[in-house]
Amino acid sequence: MKRSVRNVLLSCAALAICLLLAGCSGEGAQTIVLGDGLKADGISVSATGEVSVTPDTATVSVGVFTQKASARQAQQENARTMSAVVGAVTRAGIRQEDIKTAQYSVYPSYGYKESRVTNYDVYNVIQFETGDVNKVGEVLDAAADAGANTSFSVAFGLKDEEKAYRQALELAVKDAGSKAGKIAAAAGRGVGTPRSVTETRSSSGVVRETYTAAADKAGGEIPVLAGTLKVQATVEVIYDWR
């Protein structure tokens, strides 16, 4: 038993010596962290650029909900109402070929505390895109007057997202250089050329907002304001010392 314990202690001591020698060896790659963003082998920074642009396109959804005692009745009435909505939307300036069905569903509806079907619900939602963002309120108003009563939504966007994103990317790179300069100055050093630049892009970069309009417009036009969209780009840059 004593010999076994002694062997374990000798093995642990030998392992500790090996680890110590390996740590002292110059062959192992090590990164010495000197401070926030400051490393012995360069300056690493992350930066984000952002531009605000006016949207030039809008994706609009409007729907018709119908509830009747039979599925056939519900579908027929829903079809009549949706036909009127499509007609109103086209007269308001939306091309027929730009309109598509986004959702169509028929569900049985059960009464309160009842196990039998009492009604059938039909949801029919159409979607279209328009480049006249200032006309969206008028189009929604026409759809509501024609019978649309659900799923009113507007998502503003850009026809050329890439152009705005490139502008944000340029700002991000400039901001990275400014950050690296401040870090180097604080350490009493200078900034060299970028060793690597990594674009951390996970999507188009456009921060989208969806506007949901109320079906009850209280006798007036449904108000929709396009506002502005934010486009963001993020980079990670490693600079050499100078």
The 8 nearest C-alpha neighbors of each residue, nearest first, counted from 0:
[[1, 3, 2, 4, 5, 6, 7, 8],
 [2, 0, 4, 3, 5, 6, 7, 8],
 [1, 3, 5, 0, 4, 6, 7, 8],
 [4, 2, 0, 6, 5, 1, 7, 8],
 [5, 3, 7, 1, 6, 2, 8, 0],
 [4, 6, 2, 8, 3, 7, 1, 9],
 [5, 7, 9, 3, 4, 8, 2, 10],
 [8, 6, 10, 4, 5, 9, 11, 3],
 [9, 7, 5, 11, 10, 6, 12, 4],
 [10, 8, 6, 12, 7, 11, 13, 5],
 [9, 11, 7, 13, 12, 8, 6, 14],
 [12, 10, 14, 8, 13, 9, 15, 7],
 [11, 13, 9, 15, 14, 10, 8, 16],
 [12, 14, 10, 16, 11, 15, 9, 17],
 [15, 13, 11, 17, 12, 16, 10, 18],
 [14, 16, 12, 18, 17, 13, 19, 11],
 [15, 17, 19, 13, 14, 18, 20, 12],
 [18, 16, 14, 20, 19, 15, 21, 13],
 [19, 17, 21, 15, 20, 16, 22, 14],
 [18, 20, 16, 22, 17, 21, 15, 23],
 [21, 19, 23, 17, 22, 18, 16, 24],
 [20, 22, 18, 24, 23, 19, 17, 27],
 [23, 21, 19, 20, 24, 18, 27, 25],
 [22, 24, 20, 21, 19, 25, 18, 27],
 [23, 25, 21, 22, 26, 20, 27, 19],
 [26, 24, 27, 23, 28, 22, 21, 29],
 [25, 27, 24, 28, 21, 23, 22, 29],
 [26, 28, 25, 29, 24, 22, 21, 23],
 [29, 27, 26, 30, 25, 24, 31, 22],
 [28, 30, 27, 31, 25, 26, 39, 32],
 [31, 29, 32, 39, 28, 38, 40, 33],
 [32, 30, 39, 38, 33, 29, 40, 37],
 [31, 33, 38, 34, 30, 37, 39, 35],
 [34, 32, 37, 38, 31, 39, 35, 36],
 [33, 35, 37, 32, 36, 38, 182, 186],
 [34, 36, 37, 33, 32, 182, 38, 43],
 [37, 35, 43, 44, 42, 34, 38, 182],
 [36, 38, 42, 34, 35, 33, 32, 43],
 [39, 37, 32, 41, 40, 33, 42, 31],
 [38, 40, 31, 41, 32, 30, 33, 37],
 [41, 39, 38, 239, 42, 30, 240, 31],
 [42, 40, 239, 38, 238, 39, 240, 237],
 [41, 43, 37, 238, 237, 38, 36, 179],
 [42, 44, 237, 36, 236, 41, 238, 37],
 [45, 43, 236, 235, 36, 175, 179, 237],
 [44, 46, 235, 234, 175, 236, 43, 47],
 [47, 45, 175, 171, 234, 233, 174, 235],
 [48, 46, 233, 171, 232, 234, 49, 231],
 [47, 49, 171, 170, 167, 232, 231, 168],
 [50, 48, 231, 167, 230, 232, 229, 47],
 [49, 51, 230, 167, 229, 52, 231, 48],
 [50, 52, 229, 228, 227, 230, 49, 53],
 [53, 51, 228, 227, 54, 50, 229, 163],
 [52, 54, 227, 228, 55, 226, 51, 225],
 [55, 53, 156, 157, 56, 155, 227, 52],
 [54, 56, 157, 130, 132, 156, 53, 158],
 [55, 57, 130, 156, 157, 129, 54, 155],
 [56, 58, 155, 129, 128, 154, 132, 156],
 [59, 57, 128, 154, 153, 127, 155, 129],
 [58, 60, 153, 127, 126, 152, 128, 57],
 [59, 61, 126, 152, 151, 125, 150, 153],
 [62, 60, 151, 150, 124, 125, 149, 147],
 [63, 61, 124, 149, 150, 147, 123, 125],
 [62, 64, 147, 123, 148, 149, 122, 81],
 [63, 65, 122, 121, 149, 148, 123, 62],
 [66, 64, 121, 77, 120, 73, 63, 67],
 [67, 65, 120, 119, 73, 118, 121, 64],
 [66, 68, 73, 118, 119, 69, 72, 65],
 [67, 69, 118, 119, 117, 70, 66, 72],
 [70, 68, 72, 71, 67, 119, 118, 73],
 [69, 71, 73, 119, 72, 74, 67, 68],
 [72, 70, 74, 69, 73, 75, 67, 76],
 [73, 71, 75, 69, 74, 70, 67, 76],
 [72, 74, 67, 70, 76, 71, 75, 66],
 [73, 75, 77, 71, 72, 76, 78, 70],
 [76, 74, 78, 72, 77, 73, 71, 79],
 [75, 77, 79, 78, 73, 74, 72, 80],
 [76, 78, 74, 80, 75, 79, 65, 73],
 [79, 77, 81, 75, 76, 80, 82, 74],
 [80, 78, 76, 82, 77, 81, 75, 83],
 [79, 81, 83, 77, 82, 78, 146, 76],
 [80, 82, 84, 78, 83, 79, 77, 85],
 [83, 81, 79, 85, 80, 84, 78, 86],
 [82, 84, 86, 80, 81, 85, 145, 87],
 [85, 83, 81, 145, 87, 142, 86, 82],
 [86, 84, 88, 82, 87, 83, 81, 89],
 [85, 87, 83, 89, 84, 88, 90, 82],
 [88, 86, 84, 90, 85, 89, 141, 142],
 [87, 89, 91, 85, 90, 86, 93, 138],
 [90, 88, 93, 91, 86, 92, 87, 94],
 [89, 91, 87, 92, 88, 86, 93, 85],
 [90, 92, 88, 89, 138, 93, 87, 141],
 [91, 93, 89, 90, 94, 88, 138, 134],
 [94, 92, 89, 88, 91, 95, 129, 97],
 [93, 95, 97, 96, 89, 92, 98, 88],
 [94, 96, 97, 98, 89, 93, 85, 99],
 [97, 95, 94, 98, 99, 93, 127, 89],
 [96, 98, 94, 95, 127, 128, 99, 93],
 [99, 97, 127, 96, 95, 126, 125, 94],
 [98, 100, 126, 125, 101, 127, 97, 96],
 [99, 101, 125, 102, 124, 126, 98, 103],
 [100, 102, 125, 124, 126, 99, 103, 123],
 [103, 101, 124, 123, 100, 104, 125, 122],
 [102, 104, 123, 122, 124, 101, 105, 100],
 [103, 105, 122, 121, 106, 102, 123, 120],
 [106, 104, 121, 120, 122, 119, 107, 103],
 [105, 107, 120, 119, 108, 121, 104, 70],
 [108, 106, 119, 118, 116, 120, 109, 105],
 [107, 109, 118, 119, 116, 117, 106, 120],
 [110, 108, 116, 117, 115, 113, 114, 107],
 [109, 111, 113, 117, 112, 108, 116, 115],
 [110, 112, 113, 109, 114, 117, 108, 115],
 [113, 111, 110, 114, 109, 115, 116, 117],
 [114, 112, 110, 111, 115, 109, 116, 117],
 [113, 115, 109, 112, 116, 110, 111, 117],
 [116, 114, 113, 109, 117, 110, 108, 112],
 [115, 117, 109, 108, 118, 107, 110, 114],
 [116, 118, 109, 110, 108, 115, 68, 119],
 [119, 117, 68, 108, 67, 116, 107, 69],
 [118, 120, 107, 70, 108, 67, 66, 106],
 [121, 119, 66, 106, 105, 65, 107, 108],
 [120, 122, 105, 65, 104, 64, 73, 74],
 [123, 121, 64, 104, 103, 63, 124, 105],
 [122, 124, 103, 63, 62, 102, 121, 64],
 [125, 123, 62, 102, 101, 61, 100, 103],
 [126, 124, 100, 101, 99, 61, 60, 62],
 [125, 127, 60, 99, 59, 98, 101, 100],
 [128, 126, 98, 59, 97, 58, 99, 60],
 [127, 129, 58, 57, 59, 97, 130, 56],
 [130, 128, 57, 131, 56, 58, 132, 127],
 [129, 131, 56, 132, 55, 57, 128, 158],
 [132, 130, 129, 133, 134, 56, 55, 135],
 [131, 133, 134, 135, 130, 57, 56, 55],
 [134, 132, 131, 135, 136, 225, 224, 223],
 [133, 135, 137, 132, 131, 136, 138, 91],
 [134, 136, 138, 137, 132, 133, 139, 223],
 [137, 135, 139, 221, 223, 138, 134, 222],
 [136, 138, 140, 134, 135, 139, 141, 220],
 [137, 139, 141, 135, 140, 136, 91, 88],
 [140, 138, 142, 136, 141, 137, 143, 135],
 [139, 141, 137, 143, 138, 142, 220, 221],
 [142, 140, 138, 144, 139, 143, 87, 137],
 [141, 143, 139, 145, 84, 140, 144, 147],
 [142, 144, 147, 140, 146, 145, 141, 139],
 [143, 145, 141, 142, 146, 140, 147, 84],
 [146, 144, 84, 142, 143, 83, 147, 141],
 [147, 145, 143, 144, 80, 148, 84, 142],
 [148, 146, 143, 63, 62, 142, 145, 149],
 [147, 149, 63, 214, 146, 62, 143, 64],
 [148, 150, 62, 63, 151, 147, 64, 61],
 [151, 149, 62, 61, 152, 60, 124, 148],
 [152, 150, 61, 212, 60, 149, 211, 62],
 [151, 153, 211, 60, 210, 59, 212, 150],
 [152, 154, 59, 210, 58, 209, 211, 155],
 [155, 153, 209, 58, 57, 210, 208, 59],
 [156, 154, 57, 56, 54, 58, 153, 225],
 [155, 157, 56, 54, 57, 55, 154, 158],
 [158, 156, 54, 160, 159, 55, 56, 155],
 [157, 159, 160, 56, 55, 156, 54, 130],
 [160, 158, 157, 161, 162, 163, 156, 164],
 [159, 161, 157, 163, 162, 158, 164, 203],
 [160, 162, 164, 159, 163, 165, 203, 166],
 [163, 161, 165, 164, 160, 159, 166, 167],
 [164, 162, 166, 165, 160, 161, 167, 230],
 [163, 165, 161, 167, 166, 162, 230, 168],
 [166, 164, 168, 162, 167, 163, 161, 169],
 [167, 165, 163, 169, 164, 168, 170, 162],
 [166, 168, 48, 49, 164, 170, 165, 232],
 [167, 169, 165, 171, 232, 166, 170, 48],
 [170, 168, 166, 172, 171, 167, 165, 173],
 [171, 169, 48, 173, 167, 168, 172, 174],
 [170, 172, 48, 47, 168, 174, 46, 169],
 [173, 171, 175, 169, 174, 170, 168, 176],
 [174, 172, 170, 176, 175, 171, 169, 177],
 [173, 175, 177, 171, 176, 172, 46, 170],
 [174, 176, 172, 46, 178, 173, 177, 44],
 [177, 175, 179, 173, 174, 178, 180, 172],
 [176, 178, 174, 180, 175, 179, 173, 181],
 [179, 177, 175, 181, 180, 176, 174, 182],
 [178, 180, 176, 182, 181, 177, 183, 175],
 [181, 179, 177, 183, 178, 182, 190, 184],
 [180, 182, 184, 178, 179, 183, 185, 177],
 [181, 183, 179, 185, 180, 184, 178, 186],
 [182, 184, 188, 186, 180, 185, 189, 181],
 [185, 183, 187, 181, 186, 182, 188, 180],
 [184, 186, 182, 183, 187, 181, 188, 180],
 [187, 185, 183, 184, 188, 182, 37, 189],
 [188, 186, 184, 185, 183, 189, 182, 181],
 [189, 187, 183, 186, 184, 241, 190, 240],
 [188, 190, 241, 183, 240, 184, 191, 180],
 [191, 189, 241, 240, 180, 183, 239, 238],
 [192, 190, 239, 241, 240, 238, 189, 193],
 [191, 193, 238, 239, 194, 190, 240, 241],
 [194, 192, 238, 195, 237, 239, 191, 236],
 [193, 195, 238, 237, 239, 192, 196, 236],
 [194, 196, 237, 193, 236, 197, 238, 235],
 [195, 197, 236, 235, 198, 237, 234, 193],
 [198, 196, 235, 234, 199, 236, 195, 233],
 [197, 199, 234, 200, 233, 235, 196, 232],
 [200, 198, 233, 234, 197, 201, 235, 232],
 [199, 201, 198, 202, 233, 232, 204, 203],
 [200, 202, 199, 203, 204, 198, 232, 233],
 [203, 201, 204, 200, 205, 199, 232, 206],
 [202, 204, 205, 160, 201, 200, 164, 161],
 [205, 203, 231, 230, 202, 232, 206, 164],
 [204, 206, 230, 203, 207, 229, 231, 228],
 [207, 205, 229, 230, 204, 228, 208, 231],
 [208, 206, 205, 209, 228, 155, 156, 154],
 [207, 209, 154, 210, 206, 155, 228, 153],
 [210, 208, 154, 153, 211, 207, 152, 155],
 [209, 211, 153, 152, 154, 212, 208, 223],
 [212, 210, 152, 151, 153, 209, 213, 150],
 [213, 211, 151, 152, 210, 214, 221, 223],
 [214, 212, 215, 216, 211, 151, 221, 149],
 [213, 215, 148, 216, 149, 212, 143, 151],
 [216, 214, 213, 217, 143, 218, 148, 221],
 [215, 217, 221, 218, 219, 214, 220, 213],
 [218, 216, 215, 219, 220, 221, 214, 213],
 [217, 219, 216, 220, 215, 221, 140, 144],
 [220, 218, 216, 217, 221, 140, 222, 215],
 [219, 221, 140, 222, 216, 136, 137, 218],
 [220, 222, 136, 216, 140, 219, 223, 139],
 [223, 221, 136, 220, 224, 212, 219, 216],
 [224, 222, 136, 221, 225, 135, 212, 210],
 [225, 223, 226, 222, 133, 136, 132, 135],
 [224, 226, 227, 223, 54, 132, 155, 133],
 [227, 225, 224, 53, 228, 54, 52, 155],
 [228, 226, 53, 52, 51, 54, 225, 229],
 [229, 227, 52, 51, 53, 54, 206, 230],
 [230, 228, 51, 206, 50, 205, 231, 52],
 [229, 231, 205, 204, 50, 49, 206, 164],
 [232, 230, 49, 204, 48, 167, 205, 229],
 [231, 233, 168, 48, 167, 47, 204, 171],
 [234, 232, 47, 199, 46, 171, 198, 48],
 [235, 233, 198, 197, 46, 199, 45, 171],
 [234, 236, 45, 197, 44, 196, 198, 46],
 [237, 235, 196, 44, 195, 43, 197, 234],
 [236, 238, 43, 195, 42, 194, 193, 41],
 [239, 237, 193, 42, 194, 41, 192, 191],
 [240, 238, 191, 41, 192, 194, 193, 190],
 [241, 239, 191, 190, 41, 189, 238, 188],
 [240, 189, 191, 190, 239, 188, 192, 183]]
